[in-house]
Amino acid sequence: MLEQIGYSLLGFILAIGILIIVHEFGHYIVAKGVGVKVLRFSVGFGRPLLSHTGGRDQTEYVLAVLPLGGYVKMLDENEGEVAPHELHRAFNRQSLAKRTAIVLAGPGFNFLFAILAYWVVFMTGVPGLKPVIGRVDPHSPAAAAGIKVGDQILQINGRRIQSMGQDRLYLFQQALDHARIRLVVKTPEGQRQDLWLNLAKVHTAALGNGRLSAALGLSGWQPVLLPRIGEVLAHTPAARAGLKPGDLITRIGAEPIKSWVEVAKVIRAHAGQPLTFVISRHGRTRQLIITPKAVKVNGKQIGQIGVGVKVPSLPPSLRVTVRLGPWDALRQAVSDTWLMSRLTVEMLGKMLLLQISPKSISGPLTIAQYAGYSVQVGFASFVMFLGVVSISLGVLNLMPVPVLDGGHILFYFIEWLKGSPVSERVVGWGQRVGVTLLLGLMMLAFYNDLTRILG
């Protein structure tokens, strides 16, 4: 537990630090490029932890105590007195086109960073599973299309598929559009078949929870989980009864046991009731009496004994690494960045229309969890994670909410229409509304995070 928290904290600090620098560097470099004087480049808010002043303009570079953001402070008459000889370098004195370019550069660099991250990963190689079907749910779109367990997906709408996660964004977009897509599969007997997967009845709400496989009614290959113990947590009913890693459960009470699913089912149904476990250890049979502890999960009382299953290793025949050349990797990176951006906007729109539950909004705690997981998995996973979050930050900052970059663009658009800047009074009211909306969004995200972690 403490180790996972450490990885989450490390991953979160690395991810947020990198992405803040990328975003603010976009504002910074374009402002410098069009001749605006930059007074401060800050990563984080609040009291400075580290500070350095340098460069021709004596810009102050700051690392502050609160890492949830950053800013670039430019010379501006609206924020203080400007010497007459530097008026031409003040932000507010720049043309509408230059101010717009400076503001757009932050989100723009987020998208460019995502393309770079994807490009590097696609050239390095993305490990995965062969797209072999391991489960097809009855009465699902996959079953209606004629997809069967053991089929290997070769193409989706003419796009070559090499791993189970490949082109997931494209498939997600097709599901949102309720499209009818053409699949080419290879049966276990080696025959090629053309199948049509109709996504017209896929529920948008299910997609809002990120459950694409469940919505389609299929999943990739899954190992057969034998009833063999992989982990025993300390100070739990299993540990007190003497259950050990490697033990094979053959019977619980009068029930013969063949799979881990059966083990979990029996334990969950017998909270607070003694159970007789028959196990095999090093070829010898033993009996243990274990009483599952009663716990509440999602309002229901279930039994737990504090064990984990031993997961078998992945067969080498199902492992695959998808690696692209520089040009193909760049095309795929641009395509995935565009698709991810479009999907993010569409999901936000459907959330506002109440077609998707706001519970799908994630906050910093969930981001930290995923950051920790990606750090543990390896370089490619962490870089892909950075790309996804960078796109989300880019889209979020382009929302037409005052105090965000998109809010400034909205005011500039109004200025372009009316031929003069928006009044300070309107800007002030807009910023108050923007801060209120952002605080509400942050509170909702924190609430969702806490319910996921504690629920």
C-alpha positions as CSV (number, residue, x, y, z in Angstrom):
1,M,0.0,0.0,0.0
2,L,2.7,2.5,1.0
3,E,4.7,1.5,-2.0
4,Q,1.8,2.2,-4.4
5,I,1.2,5.5,-2.7
6,G,4.9,6.4,-3.3
7,Y,4.7,5.5,-7.0
8,S,1.4,7.5,-7.3
9,L,3.0,10.5,-5.7
10,L,6.2,10.2,-7.8
11,G,4.2,9.7,-11.0
12,F,1.8,12.6,-10.2
13,I,4.7,15.1,-9.5
14,L,6.6,14.1,-12.6
15,A,3.5,14.2,-14.9
16,I,2.1,17.5,-13.6
17,G,5.5,19.1,-13.5
18,I,6.3,18.1,-17.1
19,L,2.9,19.1,-18.5
20,I,2.8,22.5,-16.7
21,I,6.3,23.3,-18.1
22,V,5.1,22.3,-21.6
23,H,2.0,24.4,-21.4
24,E,3.6,27.5,-19.9
25,F,6.6,27.2,-22.2
26,G,4.2,27.6,-25.1
27,H,2.9,31.0,-23.8
28,Y,6.5,32.0,-22.9
29,I,8.3,31.2,-26.2
30,V,5.6,32.8,-28.4
31,A,5.4,35.9,-26.1
32,K,9.2,36.3,-26.4
33,G,9.0,35.6,-30.2
34,V,6.5,38.5,-30.8
35,G,8.5,40.9,-28.6
36,V,6.5,40.8,-25.3
37,K,8.6,41.2,-22.1
38,V,8.2,38.2,-19.8
39,L,8.6,39.1,-16.1
40,R,8.1,35.7,-14.5
41,F,7.8,32.0,-15.5
42,S,6.3,30.1,-12.6
43,V,5.7,26.4,-12.2
44,G,3.1,26.2,-9.4
45,F,1.4,28.8,-7.3
46,G,2.0,30.4,-3.9
47,R,5.3,30.8,-2.0
48,P,8.4,30.3,-4.2
49,L,10.6,27.3,-3.2
50,L,13.3,27.9,-5.8
51,S,13.9,31.1,-7.8
52,H,16.4,32.2,-10.5
53,T,16.6,35.5,-12.4
54,G,18.4,35.6,-15.7
55,G,18.3,36.5,-19.4
56,R,18.2,39.8,-21.3
57,D,14.9,40.8,-19.7
58,Q,15.9,39.5,-16.2
59,T,13.0,37.1,-16.2
60,E,12.3,35.4,-12.9
61,Y,12.0,31.6,-13.1
62,V,10.1,30.2,-10.1
63,L,9.2,26.7,-8.7
64,A,6.3,27.4,-6.2
65,V,4.8,25.4,-3.4
66,L,1.4,24.5,-5.0
67,P,2.1,22.3,-8.1
68,L,-1.4,22.3,-9.5
69,G,-0.8,24.8,-12.3
70,G,1.5,27.6,-13.3
71,Y,1.6,30.9,-15.1
72,V,3.7,33.3,-17.3
73,K,3.5,36.9,-16.1
74,M,4.1,39.5,-18.9
75,L,4.6,43.2,-18.9
76,D,1.1,44.6,-18.9
77,E,-0.4,48.1,-18.1
78,N,-3.5,46.4,-16.6
79,E,-1.3,44.9,-13.9
80,G,1.1,47.7,-13.1
81,E,2.9,50.8,-14.3
82,V,5.0,50.4,-17.4
83,A,7.9,52.6,-18.2
84,P,7.4,54.7,-21.4
85,H,10.3,53.2,-23.2
86,E,8.9,49.7,-22.7
87,L,5.3,50.4,-23.7
88,H,5.8,48.7,-27.0
89,R,6.7,45.5,-25.2
90,A,3.6,45.4,-23.0
91,F,1.1,42.6,-23.7
92,N,-1.9,44.9,-23.7
93,R,-0.3,47.0,-26.5
94,Q,0.0,44.1,-28.9
95,S,-2.3,43.5,-31.8
96,L,-5.3,41.1,-31.4
97,A,-3.5,38.5,-33.6
98,K,-0.4,38.5,-31.4
99,R,-2.3,38.3,-28.1
100,T,-4.4,35.5,-29.6
101,A,-1.3,33.6,-30.7
102,I,0.3,33.9,-27.2
103,V,-2.8,32.6,-25.5
104,L,-3.3,29.7,-28.0
105,A,0.3,28.7,-27.7
106,G,-0.3,27.0,-24.2
107,P,-2.9,24.5,-25.3
108,G,-1.2,24.2,-28.7
109,F,2.0,23.0,-27.0
110,N,0.0,20.5,-25.1
111,F,-1.2,19.0,-28.4
112,L,2.2,19.1,-29.9
113,F,3.7,17.4,-26.8
114,A,1.0,14.6,-27.1
115,I,2.0,14.1,-30.8
116,L,5.6,13.9,-29.8
117,A,4.9,11.5,-26.9
118,Y,2.8,9.2,-29.1
119,W,5.4,9.3,-31.9
120,V,8.2,8.3,-29.6
121,V,6.2,5.4,-28.2
122,F,4.9,4.1,-31.5
123,M,8.5,4.0,-32.8
124,T,9.8,2.4,-29.6
125,G,7.1,-0.2,-29.7
126,V,3.9,-0.8,-27.8
127,P,3.7,-4.2,-26.1
128,G,0.3,-5.9,-26.1
129,L,-1.9,-9.0,-26.7
130,K,-2.8,-10.5,-30.1
131,P,-6.4,-9.5,-30.9
132,V,-7.7,-12.9,-30.1
133,I,-11.3,-13.0,-28.7
134,G,-11.5,-14.6,-25.3
135,R,-15.2,-13.9,-24.4
136,V,-18.3,-13.0,-26.3
137,D,-21.4,-12.0,-24.2
138,P,-24.7,-13.4,-25.4
139,H,-27.3,-10.9,-26.8
140,S,-24.5,-8.4,-27.4
141,P,-23.5,-6.5,-30.6
142,A,-20.4,-8.8,-30.9
143,A,-22.6,-12.0,-30.7
144,A,-25.1,-10.5,-33.2
145,A,-22.2,-9.9,-35.6
146,G,-21.2,-13.6,-35.4
147,I,-17.9,-13.1,-33.5
148,K,-16.8,-16.2,-31.7
149,V,-14.3,-17.1,-29.0
150,G,-10.9,-17.8,-30.6
151,D,-11.4,-15.5,-33.6
152,Q,-8.5,-13.1,-34.3
153,I,-9.4,-9.6,-35.5
154,L,-7.3,-8.8,-38.6
155,Q,-8.9,-5.5,-39.8
156,I,-11.4,-2.9,-38.7
157,N,-12.8,-0.9,-41.6
158,G,-9.7,-1.8,-43.6
159,R,-7.3,-0.7,-40.8
160,R,-4.8,-3.5,-40.0
161,I,-5.0,-4.6,-36.3
162,Q,-2.0,-6.2,-34.6
163,S,-2.8,-5.9,-30.9
164,M,-6.0,-5.9,-28.8
165,G,-5.6,-2.2,-27.7
166,Q,-4.6,-0.9,-31.2
167,D,-7.1,1.5,-32.8
168,R,-9.2,1.6,-29.6
169,L,-9.7,5.3,-30.0
170,Y,-11.0,4.8,-33.5
171,L,-13.4,2.0,-32.3
172,F,-14.6,4.2,-29.4
173,Q,-15.4,7.0,-31.9
174,Q,-17.3,4.6,-34.1
175,A,-19.3,3.4,-31.1
176,L,-20.1,7.1,-30.2
177,D,-21.3,7.6,-33.8
178,H,-23.4,4.3,-33.6
179,A,-21.7,3.2,-36.8
180,R,-21.8,-0.1,-38.6
181,I,-18.2,-1.3,-39.0
182,R,-16.6,-4.1,-41.1
183,L,-14.4,-6.6,-39.4
184,V,-12.1,-9.1,-41.0
185,V,-11.4,-12.0,-38.6
186,K,-9.5,-15.3,-38.8
187,T,-11.2,-18.3,-37.2
188,P,-9.3,-20.8,-35.1
189,E,-9.4,-23.1,-38.2
190,G,-7.5,-20.4,-40.2
191,Q,-10.5,-19.2,-42.3
192,R,-10.9,-15.5,-43.1
193,Q,-14.4,-14.1,-42.5
194,D,-16.0,-10.7,-43.2
195,L,-18.4,-9.6,-40.4
196,W,-20.5,-6.5,-39.7
197,L,-20.6,-5.1,-36.2
198,N,-23.6,-2.9,-35.7
199,L,-23.0,-0.3,-33.0
200,A,-26.4,1.4,-33.3
201,K,-27.6,0.0,-29.9
202,V,-24.5,0.7,-27.9
203,H,-25.5,2.9,-25.0
204,T,-23.6,6.2,-24.6
205,A,-23.8,5.9,-20.8
206,A,-21.7,2.7,-20.9
207,L,-19.1,4.4,-23.0
208,G,-18.9,7.3,-20.5
209,N,-17.5,4.9,-18.0
210,G,-14.8,3.9,-20.4
211,R,-16.3,0.3,-20.7
212,L,-15.9,-0.1,-24.5
213,S,-15.4,-3.9,-24.3
214,A,-18.4,-4.4,-22.1
215,A,-20.5,-2.2,-24.4
216,L,-19.5,-4.3,-27.4
217,G,-19.9,-7.5,-25.5
218,L,-16.4,-9.0,-26.0
219,S,-13.0,-9.1,-24.5
220,G,-9.6,-10.3,-25.4
221,W,-7.9,-13.5,-24.3
222,Q,-8.0,-14.1,-20.6
223,P,-6.0,-16.7,-18.6
224,V,-7.8,-19.5,-16.9
225,L,-7.6,-18.6,-13.2
226,L,-7.0,-21.8,-11.3
227,P,-8.0,-21.8,-7.6
228,R,-4.4,-21.4,-6.5
229,I,-3.4,-18.8,-3.9
230,G,-1.0,-16.1,-5.1
231,E,-1.0,-13.8,-2.1
232,V,-2.1,-13.9,1.6
233,L,-2.5,-10.6,3.3
234,A,-1.3,-10.3,6.9
235,H,-3.8,-10.2,9.8
236,T,-6.6,-11.6,7.8
237,P,-8.8,-14.7,8.3
238,A,-6.7,-16.6,5.6
239,A,-3.4,-15.7,7.3
240,R,-4.7,-16.7,10.8
241,A,-6.0,-20.0,9.5
242,G,-2.6,-20.9,7.9
243,L,-3.4,-20.5,4.2
244,K,-0.1,-19.9,2.2
245,P,0.8,-18.8,-1.3
246,G,0.9,-21.7,-3.7
247,D,-1.9,-23.6,-2.0
248,L,-4.4,-25.1,-4.4
249,I,-8.1,-25.1,-3.2
250,T,-9.8,-28.3,-4.2
251,R,-13.0,-28.1,-2.1
252,I,-14.9,-25.6,0.1
253,G,-17.4,-27.4,2.3
254,A,-19.2,-29.9,0.1
255,E,-18.5,-27.9,-3.1
256,P,-15.7,-29.2,-5.4
257,I,-13.8,-26.2,-6.7
258,K,-12.4,-25.9,-10.3
259,S,-11.8,-22.2,-10.8
260,W,-11.0,-19.0,-8.9
261,V,-14.4,-17.6,-9.8
262,E,-16.0,-20.4,-7.8
263,V,-13.7,-19.6,-4.8
264,A,-14.7,-15.9,-4.9
265,K,-18.4,-16.7,-5.3
266,V,-18.5,-19.0,-2.2
267,I,-16.5,-16.7,0.0
268,R,-18.6,-13.6,-0.9
269,A,-21.8,-15.5,-0.1
270,H,-20.7,-16.7,3.4
271,A,-19.8,-13.6,5.4
272,G,-19.3,-14.5,9.0
273,Q,-19.9,-18.2,8.5
274,P,-17.1,-20.8,9.1
275,L,-16.1,-22.7,5.9
276,T,-14.0,-25.8,5.6
277,F,-11.3,-25.4,2.9
278,V,-9.6,-28.5,1.5
279,I,-6.3,-27.6,-0.1
280,S,-3.4,-29.3,-1.8
281,R,0.1,-28.2,-0.6
282,H,3.2,-29.9,-2.0
283,G,1.1,-32.9,-3.0
284,R,-0.4,-33.3,0.5
285,T,-4.1,-32.6,1.4
286,R,-5.0,-30.4,4.3
287,Q,-8.1,-29.0,5.8
288,L,-8.5,-25.4,7.2
289,I,-11.4,-23.7,8.8
290,I,-11.7,-20.1,7.7
291,T,-14.5,-17.6,8.6
292,P,-14.8,-14.9,5.9
293,K,-14.9,-11.4,7.4
294,A,-18.1,-9.4,6.7
295,V,-17.5,-6.2,4.8
296,K,-19.8,-3.7,3.0
297,V,-19.1,-3.1,-0.7
298,N,-21.5,-0.8,-2.6
299,G,-24.1,-1.2,0.2
300,K,-24.0,-5.0,0.2
301,Q,-22.5,-7.2,2.8
302,I,-20.0,-9.8,1.4
303,G,-17.3,-12.1,2.8
304,Q,-13.6,-11.6,2.4
305,I,-10.7,-13.7,3.7
306,G,-7.7,-11.6,2.4
307,V,-6.2,-13.6,-0.4
308,G,-5.3,-13.0,-4.1
309,V,-5.2,-15.4,-7.0
310,K,-2.0,-16.6,-8.6
311,V,-2.2,-15.2,-12.2
312,P,-0.5,-17.4,-14.8
313,S,2.1,-15.9,-17.1
314,L,1.1,-14.8,-20.6
315,P,1.8,-17.4,-23.3
316,P,4.6,-16.1,-25.6
317,S,2.4,-17.0,-28.7
318,L,0.0,-14.3,-27.6
319,R,2.5,-11.5,-27.0
320,V,3.1,-8.9,-29.6
321,T,4.9,-5.6,-29.9
322,V,3.5,-3.1,-32.4
323,R,6.4,-0.9,-33.7
324,L,6.1,1.6,-36.6
325,G,8.5,3.4,-38.8
326,P,9.1,7.2,-38.3
327,W,6.6,8.3,-40.9
328,D,3.9,5.8,-40.0
329,A,4.4,6.6,-36.3
330,L,4.0,10.3,-36.9
331,R,0.8,9.8,-38.9
332,Q,-0.6,7.5,-36.2
333,A,0.4,10.0,-33.5
334,V,-1.3,12.9,-35.2
335,S,-4.4,10.7,-35.9
336,D,-4.6,9.6,-32.2
337,T,-4.1,13.1,-30.9
338,W,-6.9,14.4,-33.1
339,L,-9.2,11.5,-32.2
340,M,-8.5,11.8,-28.5
341,S,-9.2,15.6,-28.6
342,R,-12.4,15.1,-30.5
343,L,-13.6,12.4,-28.1
344,T,-12.8,14.5,-25.1
345,V,-14.9,17.4,-26.5
346,E,-17.8,15.0,-27.5
347,M,-17.8,13.4,-24.0
348,L,-17.9,16.8,-22.3
349,G,-20.8,17.9,-24.6
350,K,-22.7,14.7,-23.8
351,M,-22.1,15.2,-20.1
352,L,-23.6,18.7,-20.3
353,L,-26.6,17.2,-22.1
354,L,-26.9,14.7,-19.2
355,Q,-26.3,11.8,-21.7
356,I,-23.3,10.7,-19.7
357,S,-23.0,10.7,-15.9
358,P,-20.7,13.3,-14.4
359,K,-19.2,10.5,-12.3
360,S,-16.9,9.9,-15.2
361,I,-15.0,13.1,-14.4
362,S,-11.6,12.3,-12.8
363,G,-9.6,14.5,-10.5
364,P,-6.0,14.7,-9.2
365,L,-6.3,11.5,-7.0
366,T,-7.3,9.3,-9.9
367,I,-4.7,10.9,-12.1
368,A,-2.1,10.2,-9.4
369,Q,-3.2,6.5,-9.2
370,Y,-2.9,6.1,-13.0
371,A,0.4,7.9,-13.0
372,G,1.7,5.5,-10.3
373,Y,0.6,2.5,-12.3
374,S,2.2,3.8,-15.5
375,V,5.5,4.5,-13.8
376,Q,5.5,0.9,-12.5
377,V,4.7,-0.6,-15.9
378,G,7.5,1.2,-17.7
379,F,8.7,4.1,-20.0
380,A,6.2,3.5,-22.9
381,S,3.2,3.4,-20.5
382,F,4.2,6.6,-18.7
383,V,4.9,8.5,-21.9
384,M,1.5,7.4,-23.3
385,F,-0.1,8.5,-20.0
386,L,1.5,11.9,-20.4
387,G,0.2,12.2,-23.9
388,V,-3.4,11.5,-22.8
389,V,-3.3,13.9,-19.9
390,S,-1.6,16.6,-22.1
391,I,-4.5,16.4,-24.6
392,S,-7.1,16.6,-21.7
393,L,-5.3,19.8,-20.4
394,G,-5.2,21.3,-23.9
395,V,-8.9,20.7,-24.4
396,L,-9.8,21.9,-20.9
397,N,-7.9,25.1,-21.3
398,L,-9.7,25.9,-24.6
399,M,-13.1,25.8,-23.0
400,P,-14.7,29.3,-23.3
401,V,-14.6,29.8,-19.5
402,P,-13.1,33.1,-18.2
403,V,-9.7,32.6,-16.4
404,L,-8.9,29.7,-18.8
405,D,-7.2,30.3,-22.1
406,G,-10.4,29.7,-24.0
407,G,-12.1,32.5,-21.9
408,H,-9.4,35.0,-23.1
409,I,-10.0,33.8,-26.7
410,L,-13.8,34.4,-26.2
411,F,-13.1,38.0,-25.1
412,Y,-10.7,38.5,-28.0
413,F,-13.4,37.2,-30.4
414,I,-15.9,39.7,-28.9
415,E,-13.3,42.5,-29.3
416,W,-12.8,41.5,-32.9
417,L,-16.6,41.7,-33.5
418,K,-17.2,45.1,-31.7
419,G,-13.9,46.7,-32.7
420,S,-12.8,47.5,-29.1
421,P,-11.7,45.6,-26.0
422,V,-14.2,44.2,-23.6
423,S,-14.7,46.4,-20.6
424,E,-12.8,45.7,-17.4
425,R,-16.2,45.4,-15.6
426,V,-17.3,42.6,-17.9
427,V,-13.9,40.9,-17.7
428,G,-14.1,41.0,-13.9
429,W,-17.5,39.5,-13.7
430,G,-16.5,36.8,-16.2
431,Q,-13.5,35.9,-14.1
432,R,-15.7,35.5,-11.0
433,V,-18.0,33.2,-12.9
434,G,-15.1,31.3,-14.3
435,V,-13.5,30.8,-10.9
436,T,-16.9,29.6,-9.5
437,L,-17.3,27.1,-12.3
438,L,-13.7,25.8,-11.9
439,L,-14.1,25.4,-8.2
440,G,-17.4,23.5,-8.7
441,L,-15.7,21.2,-11.3
442,M,-12.7,20.6,-8.9
443,M,-15.1,19.7,-6.1
444,L,-17.0,17.3,-8.3
445,A,-13.7,15.7,-9.5
446,F,-12.5,15.3,-5.9
447,Y,-15.8,13.8,-4.8
448,N,-15.7,11.3,-7.7
449,D,-12.1,10.4,-6.8
450,L,-13.0,9.8,-3.1
451,T,-16.0,7.7,-4.0
452,R,-13.9,5.5,-6.3
453,I,-11.2,5.1,-3.8
454,L,-13.4,4.5,-0.7
455,G,-16.4,2.9,-2.5
